[in-house]
Amino acid sequence: MPETIKTRELTPSLWPQVEELFGAKGACGGCWCQAWRIGPGEKWDEIKGDPARARLRTGVADGSVHAVLAFDGERPVGWCTFGPRLSFPKLARARTLKCDDAERVWSITCFFIVRDHRGRGVATALLHHALKAMKRRKVAIVEGYPSKPDAAGNYVPTFAWTGTQSLFRKAGFEVVGNPDGGRQRVRLMIGRADP
């Protein structure tokens, strides 16, 4: 990772930097990091764009959205969001990503790295900071949902927004579900998991 890259946990005061990072397209097609937060019965076409931006802004302001931002100097260049698995309702509706102990799990669902900083260790720095932030919160079980590389071993950036298998594997995560699917379910124990 370049020495100029620093990471900071999201606070309401960093909202202008989130807007700068995500830009007019909301990081990807108006998502504003809401894809996994869509509730039952909600339609994505009615959420994406300005409504998604408003939802993210509210979550940042009230502290319900957890994330880490990466900076190259003063410029925001990366994002990683995490939180209680139950705060990402779409995970429960993803048949291949279901688990039996969702109420005890925290999830890392999204990475966004600006194009000119991809492949430079930014996602690794974000993941490590997110894990430290969860340890401080006494989280025991962390899950990720990395995408699968193509036959040549390359990741298609459009589908790699949940992270890559190699990123999570290098951090010690192990596959616990959907081993052959387009998105695996991987897990890391970072604390004591009470029954």
N, C-alpha and C positions, 0 to 999 in steps of 0.2 A: 504494500500500500504506500502511495506517495506520502512523504512526511508532512505535506501541507494539509492532508485530510484529517479533520477533527470531527468528532461526533458529539451531539448534544441531545439530551432527552427533551421531548416536546413539552413546551409550556405555552399558555395562551399568548405570551408576548412574542412567540415565534410565528404567529399566524401570517404576517407579511412574507416571511421566508417560505412558508408552505405554499402560498399563492404564487410566489416567484418560481419555485421549483416546479409546481404542477402546470403552470401556464394556463392559457386560455382553454386548452383541451382537457384540463383536469387530470393530467398525467396520461390518461389513455381514454379517448372516446367519451369524455365527460364523466369518468368514474369517480374521481375525487375520493378514492379508497373506500367506496361503498359497496362493491360487488358482493362481499361476504356478509354485509350487514343488512341485506334486504330481508324483510320479514315475510312471513307466510301471506300469500295473497297479493303482495305488492308486485307491480309490473315494472321491470327495469326501464322500459321506454318512458315511463312517467317519473322516474327518479333521476336518471342521468342528466348531467348538465347542471343548471342552476340549482335545482332542488338538492342534488347530491352535494354541491358546494356548500349550501346552507346547512345541511346535516353535518358535514364535517366541521364546519366552523362552530356550530353549536357544541359538538362533541369535544373539540379542542378547548373551547371556553369553559365548559363545565367539568373538564378533566376525565370524561368517560372514554375518550379516545387516547390510547397510549401509542407512542411512536418514538423513534429516534431519527434525527436528521443528521446528514453528513454535510460537511462544508469543506470547500477548497478555498482557503482564505475566508473571505466574507460571503462567497457564492455558495448557495445551497445546491448540492449535487446528488443527494440521495435521501431515501426515505425507507423506513421499515416500520410496519405497524404490528402491534401485538396486543393481547388482552385475553380476558377469560373466554374460553371457547364458546360459552353460551351467549357472548355478546356478538357472535358472528352466526346468526340464525341459519344462514344458507348452508353452513357446514352440516347441520343436522338433516338437511334435505338432500345432501349429496350421498347417495346410497353407498358408494365405495369408500367414503371417508368417515362413516359412523364409528362411534366407540361406545363402550358401556359405562364409562366413568366421566362423561363430558363435564360434569359439574366440578370436577377436581383438576381439570386441564386448562392450561393457558395455551393459546395458539399464536403462531407467527404466520400471518396470512398474506402479506404483501410486501414486495420490494419495488422501488422505483429508482432507477439510476439514470441520470441524464446520459444521452448517447455518447458524448465524448469522454465519459468517465467509466464506461462499462469495461469489464475485464481488467480493472486496475486495483481490485481488492476492496472496493467501497462496500460491497454487499457483506463481505467478511467482517469488516469493521462494524457495520450496522448490526449484524447478527450478534457479535460478541457484546456490544453495548446493551442490546436488548436482553440478552441472557443475564447480564449483571443487574439490570434494572428489575428483572423478575426475581432474582435471588434476593434482592433487597426487600421485595414484597413478600418473601417467604413462599413463593411458588415452588411446588415440588415437581410437577409434570409439565413439560413443554412439548408441543407438537408443531410440526411443519408439514407442508403439503407440496413438496417440490415437483416440478415438471420433469418429464422424461426427455432425454436427448433423442435426436433422430438417429437413423441407422448409422450415420457417419460419426455419431458422438457429439454433434453440434446441437446447441439449444436455439430454438426459434425465439427471438426476443419477445415477440407478442405473447407467447405462451409461458415465458419464464418469469412472469411477475410474482409467482408464488415462491421463487427461489429455485435453485438447481439441486439435483441429487448430490453432486460433488460438494457444494457449499455446506449442506447439512451433514453429510458423511464426515467431512473434515472436522466438524465441530463436535463429533461424537454421537450424533443421532443414529438410531437404528430403525430399520423398516419394521413397522408393526401392522401394516395394512395395505392392501391393494398393490402388492409387489410388482405386478406386471402391467398395471394400468398407466394411463397417461399422467396421473398424479398419484404419487405414493403418499402414505401416511407414515411419518417418521416421528420418533419420540426420543426425548432425553430427560433423564431424571436429574434434577438439579437441587433437590432437597428431599426431606423426609415426607413420604406420601402416607398420611394417616388414612386408615380405612374409613 
